Amino acid sequence: MSDRHFALARAEAAFIRETLGFDHLDVVERAALARHVTGGGYAGGLYDRLGGHFHPLKFLRGLARRAQAAGARLHEGSRVVAIEQGRNGVTVRAATGSVRAAAGIVACDALIGGLSPHLARAIMPVASYCIATEPLPDEQAAALLPGRAAVADSRFALDYYRLSADNRLLFSGGETYTHTPRRDVAAFVRPHMARVFPALAAARIDYAWSGLVGITPNRLPQIGRLGGALYFAHGYSGQGCLLAPFYGKAIADHLRGDSDVYERLSALPAFPGRG
């Protein structure tokens, strides 16, 4: 975080405290930053005392279990090739079969492909990259992140990182504006990690992976209707784990007759030139 970004962060913290009534966000000066993170050369930061670590895959599995318990049928690995609308609702066609429903939701985000050219033109796929180091000795892990905080910086292409339960540093850095992520993810991310933590420049990297993120021009998610009973929600711009369930619930509530949140969200000027 630069000096300019730190000044903006101070203003953000004041707004959150005074307007939203959230008083658990601490402004951390440069001199006190080493209590949380020892690398990066940041000018300061914000520390959320109610924040925590989040495991996306465990969250996904939990959602799947709850959905199945409620009667949902999951068809993992069934690539959709076409979506059709008719008087009786929506038909989703895959290579091995089809599903018919009274209503449907297109929630493919950056992986929408050719299913809806209209939606695909409204978002930009960005490749994001993550690595996990070998388990670090307790002393080294404590030296990097003394309070084991999960950290995200304020760069345009941000770095974010945390320690796992077994002391691996999970680090994401760099991004590419392409539909095809780089093959050697570890080699691509390592320099970003070494810039923040030089002591890890030669650390063994045990795992590396990548994925596509859907970015919108104004970074606001897009939600709405494609006509008939077909809805869409996507473009979470890197915050999908938090926002996708919220937007999905808004559509579900709308279909049950409670449209307040859906109407508010769908009225936002998400598409270029709209609003």
ROMARSE-540077 format. One record per residue (C-alpha): residue number from 1; residue in one letter; x, y, z. Coordinates in Angstrom, 2 decimals. Layout:
// residues N
{NUM; A; {X; Y; Z}},
...
This chain:
// residues 275
{1; M; {0.00; 0.00; 0.00}},
{2; S; {1.46; 3.34; -1.10}},
{3; D; {1.19; 6.60; 0.83}},
{4; R; {-1.60; 7.74; -1.49}},
{5; H; {-3.49; 4.49; -1.08}},
{6; F; {-3.01; 4.64; 2.70}},
{7; A; {-4.60; 8.09; 2.77}},
{8; L; {-7.58; 6.68; 0.87}},
{9; A; {-7.71; 3.74; 3.27}},
{10; R; {-7.93; 6.13; 6.22}},
{11; A; {-10.88; 7.86; 4.60}},
{12; E; {-12.50; 4.51; 3.88}},
{13; A; {-12.09; 3.42; 7.50}},
{14; A; {-13.66; 6.68; 8.70}},
{15; F; {-16.62; 6.23; 6.34}},
{16; I; {-17.16; 2.63; 7.43}},
{17; R; {-17.03; 3.60; 11.09}},
{18; E; {-19.12; 6.78; 10.95}},
{19; T; {-21.65; 5.89; 8.24}},
{20; L; {-22.00; 2.12; 8.54}},
{21; G; {-21.36; 1.87; 12.29}},
{22; F; {-18.65; -0.79; 11.88}},
{23; D; {-15.98; -0.04; 14.50}},
{24; H; {-13.83; -3.17; 14.14}},
{25; L; {-11.56; -1.80; 11.40}},
{26; D; {-8.24; -0.50; 12.74}},
{27; V; {-5.93; 1.89; 10.91}},
{28; V; {-2.40; 0.45; 11.22}},
{29; E; {0.50; 2.88; 10.84}},
{30; R; {3.72; 1.83; 9.13}},
{31; A; {5.56; 1.51; 12.46}},
{32; A; {2.97; -0.94; 13.80}},
{33; L; {2.52; -2.97; 10.63}},
{34; A; {5.16; -5.54; 11.61}},
{35; R; {2.70; -6.94; 14.15}},
{36; H; {0.75; -8.27; 11.17}},
{37; V; {3.11; -8.58; 8.17}},
{38; T; {6.85; -8.08; 7.86}},
{39; G; {7.18; -7.90; 4.06}},
{40; G; {5.91; -5.74; 1.26}},
{41; G; {7.23; -2.35; 2.37}},
{42; Y; {3.69; -1.07; 2.86}},
{43; A; {2.96; 2.48; 4.04}},
{44; G; {0.28; 1.18; 6.38}},
{45; G; {-2.89; -0.82; 6.31}},
{46; L; {-6.34; -1.62; 7.63}},
{47; Y; {-6.89; -4.52; 10.02}},
{48; D; {-10.34; -6.05; 10.38}},
{49; R; {-10.63; -7.51; 13.88}},
{50; L; {-13.68; -9.53; 12.81}},
{51; G; {-12.02; -10.88; 9.68}},
{52; G; {-10.87; -14.43; 9.18}},
{53; H; {-9.55; -17.02; 6.73}},
{54; F; {-11.84; -18.51; 4.10}},
{55; H; {-11.53; -21.87; 2.32}},
{56; P; {-13.43; -21.63; -1.00}},
{57; L; {-13.46; -25.37; -1.74}},
{58; K; {-14.86; -26.25; 1.69}},
{59; F; {-17.51; -23.57; 1.20}},
{60; L; {-18.41; -24.99; -2.22}},
{61; R; {-18.70; -28.51; -0.84}},
{62; G; {-20.87; -27.23; 1.99}},
{63; L; {-23.18; -25.48; -0.46}},
{64; A; {-23.42; -28.64; -2.55}},
{65; R; {-24.34; -30.76; 0.49}},
{66; R; {-27.03; -28.28; 1.57}},
{67; A; {-28.41; -28.07; -1.96}},
{68; Q; {-28.62; -31.86; -2.27}},
{69; A; {-30.25; -32.11; 1.15}},
{70; A; {-32.89; -29.65; -0.10}},
{71; G; {-33.58; -31.84; -3.14}},
{72; A; {-31.26; -30.37; -5.78}},
{73; R; {-29.69; -32.70; -8.34}},
{74; L; {-26.14; -31.80; -9.35}},
{75; H; {-24.78; -32.79; -12.78}},
{76; E; {-21.08; -32.08; -12.39}},
{77; G; {-19.07; -32.29; -15.59}},
{78; S; {-22.09; -31.92; -17.89}},
{79; R; {-20.97; -29.17; -20.25}},
{80; V; {-23.92; -27.10; -21.46}},
{81; V; {-24.09; -26.64; -25.24}},
{82; A; {-27.35; -24.69; -25.59}},
{83; I; {-30.07; -22.94; -23.60}},
{84; E; {-33.56; -22.69; -25.06}},
{85; Q; {-36.64; -20.82; -23.90}},
{86; G; {-40.24; -21.80; -24.60}},
{87; R; {-43.73; -21.31; -23.27}},
{88; N; {-43.14; -23.93; -20.60}},
{89; G; {-39.88; -22.49; -19.24}},
{90; V; {-36.22; -23.19; -19.96}},
{91; T; {-34.43; -26.18; -21.45}},
{92; V; {-30.72; -26.61; -20.83}},
{93; R; {-29.04; -29.00; -23.25}},
{94; A; {-25.79; -30.84; -22.56}},
{95; A; {-23.93; -33.36; -24.67}},
{96; T; {-25.44; -36.28; -22.75}},
{97; G; {-28.94; -35.04; -21.94}},
{98; S; {-31.14; -32.09; -21.08}},
{99; V; {-32.83; -30.47; -18.09}},
{100; R; {-36.15; -28.62; -18.18}},
{101; A; {-37.25; -26.12; -15.56}},
{102; A; {-39.78; -23.35; -15.04}},
{103; A; {-36.88; -20.87; -14.75}},
{104; G; {-33.13; -20.88; -15.28}},
{105; I; {-30.07; -18.90; -14.20}},
{106; V; {-26.95; -18.40; -16.32}},
{107; A; {-24.20; -18.25; -13.69}},
{108; C; {-21.08; -19.14; -15.69}},
{109; D; {-19.11; -15.94; -14.95}},
{110; A; {-15.85; -15.96; -16.98}},
{111; L; {-16.59; -19.42; -18.39}},
{112; I; {-19.74; -18.49; -20.30}},
{113; G; {-18.14; -19.21; -23.69}},
{114; G; {-20.61; -19.12; -26.56}},
{115; L; {-23.77; -19.75; -24.52}},
{116; S; {-24.67; -16.04; -24.55}},
{117; P; {-22.56; -13.73; -26.74}},
{118; H; {-24.46; -10.76; -25.29}},
{119; L; {-23.34; -11.58; -21.74}},
{120; A; {-19.84; -12.61; -22.83}},
{121; R; {-19.23; -9.17; -24.36}},
{122; A; {-20.05; -7.49; -21.04}},
{123; I; {-17.28; -9.12; -18.99}},
{124; M; {-13.56; -9.67; -19.41}},
{125; P; {-11.97; -12.99; -18.42}},
{126; V; {-8.80; -12.40; -16.36}},
{127; A; {-6.47; -15.25; -15.40}},
{128; S; {-5.55; -15.37; -11.71}},
{129; Y; {-2.70; -17.47; -10.31}},
{130; C; {-2.00; -19.05; -6.91}},
{131; I; {0.80; -21.08; -5.36}},
{132; A; {1.40; -22.93; -2.11}},
{133; T; {4.90; -23.29; -0.71}},
{134; E; {6.30; -26.20; 1.19}},
{135; P; {5.37; -26.19; 4.91}},
{136; L; {7.51; -23.53; 6.57}},
{137; P; {9.18; -23.91; 9.97}},
{138; D; {7.15; -22.32; 12.78}},
{139; E; {9.78; -19.65; 13.36}},
{140; Q; {9.86; -18.63; 9.70}},
{141; A; {6.07; -18.55; 9.37}},
{142; A; {5.82; -16.40; 12.50}},
{143; A; {8.47; -14.05; 11.13}},
{144; L; {6.47; -13.47; 7.93}},
{145; L; {2.96; -13.12; 9.35}},
{146; P; {3.21; -12.81; 13.14}},
{147; G; {-0.55; -12.64; 13.66}},
{148; R; {-1.37; -15.09; 10.85}},
{149; A; {-3.50; -12.45; 9.16}},
{150; A; {-4.86; -12.93; 5.65}},
{151; V; {-3.45; -10.03; 3.60}},
{152; A; {-4.53; -8.28; 0.40}},
{153; D; {-2.73; -5.19; -0.89}},
{154; S; {-4.09; -2.22; -2.87}},
{155; R; {-2.25; -2.76; -6.16}},
{156; F; {-4.34; -2.70; -9.35}},
{157; A; {-3.26; -6.31; -9.95}},
{158; L; {-3.20; -7.14; -6.27}},
{159; D; {-1.20; -9.64; -4.25}},
{160; Y; {-3.04; -11.59; -1.57}},
{161; Y; {-1.74; -14.26; 0.73}},
{162; R; {-2.08; -16.11; 4.02}},
{163; L; {-0.68; -19.07; 5.93}},
{164; S; {-2.43; -22.42; 5.79}},
{165; A; {-2.99; -24.55; 8.87}},
{166; D; {0.19; -26.51; 8.07}},
{167; N; {2.31; -23.35; 7.59}},
{168; R; {2.34; -23.21; 3.81}},
{169; L; {2.29; -19.71; 2.40}},
{170; L; {-0.62; -19.47; -0.02}},
{171; F; {0.21; -16.61; -2.37}},
{172; S; {-1.57; -15.13; -5.37}},
{173; G; {0.20; -12.53; -7.49}},
{174; G; {0.07; -11.30; -11.06}},
{175; E; {-2.70; -11.71; -13.59}},
{176; T; {-3.00; -11.96; -17.35}},
{177; Y; {-5.78; -10.74; -19.60}},
{178; T; {-6.31; -13.91; -21.56}},
{179; H; {-8.72; -16.81; -21.91}},
{180; T; {-5.81; -19.23; -21.60}},
{181; P; {-3.81; -19.10; -18.34}},
{182; R; {-0.03; -19.57; -18.37}},
{183; R; {1.22; -23.12; -18.11}},
{184; D; {4.07; -22.62; -15.60}},
{185; V; {2.12; -20.97; -12.81}},
{186; A; {4.85; -21.45; -10.19}},
{187; A; {7.48; -19.66; -12.29}},
{188; F; {5.04; -16.82; -12.99}},
{189; V; {4.03; -16.22; -9.37}},
{190; R; {7.38; -16.81; -7.65}},
{191; P; {8.83; -13.32; -8.46}},
{192; H; {5.72; -11.67; -7.01}},
{193; M; {6.10; -13.67; -3.79}},
{194; A; {9.83; -12.93; -3.63}},
{195; R; {9.17; -9.20; -4.00}},
{196; V; {7.03; -9.29; -0.85}},
{197; F; {9.04; -11.92; 1.04}},
{198; P; {12.65; -12.11; -0.26}},
{199; A; {13.43; -14.89; 2.22}},
{200; L; {11.12; -17.18; 0.20}},
{201; A; {12.80; -16.57; -3.16}},
{202; A; {14.13; -20.15; -3.23}},
{203; A; {11.35; -21.83; -1.26}},
{204; R; {9.95; -25.02; -2.73}},
{205; I; {6.54; -24.59; -4.35}},
{206; D; {4.43; -27.70; -3.88}},
{207; Y; {1.21; -26.63; -5.57}},
{208; A; {0.27; -24.14; -8.27}},
{209; W; {-3.05; -23.48; -9.97}},
{210; S; {-4.93; -20.88; -11.97}},
{211; G; {-8.47; -19.89; -12.93}},
{212; L; {-10.46; -17.26; -14.76}},
{213; V; {-12.14; -14.34; -13.02}},
{214; G; {-14.97; -12.35; -14.63}},
{215; I; {-14.24; -8.60; -14.54}},
{216; T; {-16.79; -5.90; -15.43}},
{217; P; {-15.95; -2.35; -16.62}},
{218; N; {-17.03; -0.75; -13.34}},
{219; R; {-16.27; -3.77; -11.12}},
{220; L; {-19.97; -4.10; -10.20}},
{221; P; {-21.55; -7.53; -10.64}},
{222; Q; {-24.25; -7.81; -13.29}},
{223; I; {-27.66; -9.30; -12.61}},
{224; G; {-30.82; -9.32; -14.67}},
{225; R; {-33.07; -11.13; -17.07}},
{226; L; {-32.39; -12.43; -20.56}},
{227; G; {-36.08; -12.54; -21.33}},
{228; G; {-38.79; -14.96; -20.33}},
{229; A; {-37.79; -17.03; -17.34}},
{230; L; {-34.02; -16.95; -17.94}},
{231; Y; {-31.93; -14.89; -15.52}},
{232; F; {-28.21; -14.21; -15.15}},
{233; A; {-25.73; -13.14; -12.49}},
{234; H; {-21.96; -12.80; -12.99}},
{235; G; {-18.98; -10.43; -13.14}},
{236; Y; {-18.01; -10.47; -9.46}},
{237; S; {-14.58; -9.03; -10.27}},
{238; G; {-12.64; -11.15; -7.80}},
{239; Q; {-15.23; -11.22; -5.00}},
{240; G; {-17.33; -14.14; -6.15}},
{241; C; {-17.05; -16.23; -2.98}},
{242; L; {-18.79; -13.44; -1.08}},
{243; L; {-21.10; -11.93; -3.69}},
{244; A; {-22.22; -14.91; -5.79}},
{245; P; {-24.28; -16.51; -2.97}},
{246; F; {-25.82; -13.10; -2.22}},
{247; Y; {-26.78; -12.50; -5.85}},
{248; G; {-28.03; -16.06; -6.22}},
{249; K; {-30.27; -15.63; -3.19}},
{250; A; {-31.59; -12.37; -4.65}},
{251; I; {-32.77; -14.23; -7.77}},
{252; A; {-34.18; -17.11; -5.72}},
{253; D; {-36.12; -14.69; -3.51}},
{254; H; {-37.39; -12.89; -6.62}},
{255; L; {-38.70; -16.16; -8.05}},
{256; R; {-40.49; -16.79; -4.74}},
{257; G; {-42.15; -13.36; -4.90}},
{258; D; {-39.80; -11.22; -2.77}},
{259; S; {-38.21; -8.96; -5.40}},
{260; D; {-36.90; -6.04; -3.32}},
{261; V; {-33.18; -6.93; -3.36}},
{262; Y; {-33.26; -8.22; -6.94}},
{263; E; {-34.92; -5.05; -8.23}},
{264; R; {-32.37; -2.85; -6.44}},
{265; L; {-29.40; -4.82; -7.78}},
{266; S; {-30.71; -5.13; -11.33}},
{267; A; {-31.29; -1.35; -11.47}},
{268; L; {-27.58; -0.60; -10.96}},
{269; P; {-25.78; 0.72; -14.10}},
{270; A; {-23.73; -2.42; -14.65}},
{271; F; {-23.62; -2.48; -18.45}},
{272; P; {-21.57; 0.14; -20.32}},
{273; G; {-23.78; 3.03; -21.44}},
{274; R; {-26.66; 2.00; -19.22}},
{275; G; {-28.06; 4.12; -16.35}},
